[in-house]
Amino acid sequence: MKIKVHRLENGTMPARQHYNDAGADVYTAEGVTLKPHETRRIPLGFSFELPDGFMACVFPRSGMSCDGIVCELPPIDSGYTGEIHAIVSNLTDKLCKIPGDTCVGQLVVMPIVLADFVEDLGDKRGDNGFGSMGDSVEAE
């Protein structure tokens, strides 16, 4: 599937390191400093045209996550056409400087099911759990 990307000033195109990687690396469009326990939106310097029936998330990089710097996972809907941001949290007690053009996450595009939410489907379902069908084994 091809997705049209609009590169903005200081933006870097999302890019896979290997042809079969689930995510494409995304890079900061500007440098930022995160205070301890701070969460910030970091611009990535591009927007895209995501088809209906798909969403995307900027997933954390494993190496940064091990150091306590993680991307949060709010969905990017197909109707959103603005600049893509990574929402990055500093879970540490230290200041974290992220220079411009730093790979901060991996953009993953995935299909979604567009559910219709209704109040009644007409079938009866219970909310009972374990043991609600009676004992199936007799203890001796």
ABEGO torsion letter per residue (X at the ends): XBBBBBBBBGBBBBBBABAABABBBBBBABBBBBBBGBBBBBBAGBBBBBBBGBBBBBBBBAAAAAAGBBBBABBBBAABABBBBBBBBBABABBBBBBBGBBABBBBBBBBBBBBBBABAGBBBBABBBGAAEBABBBX
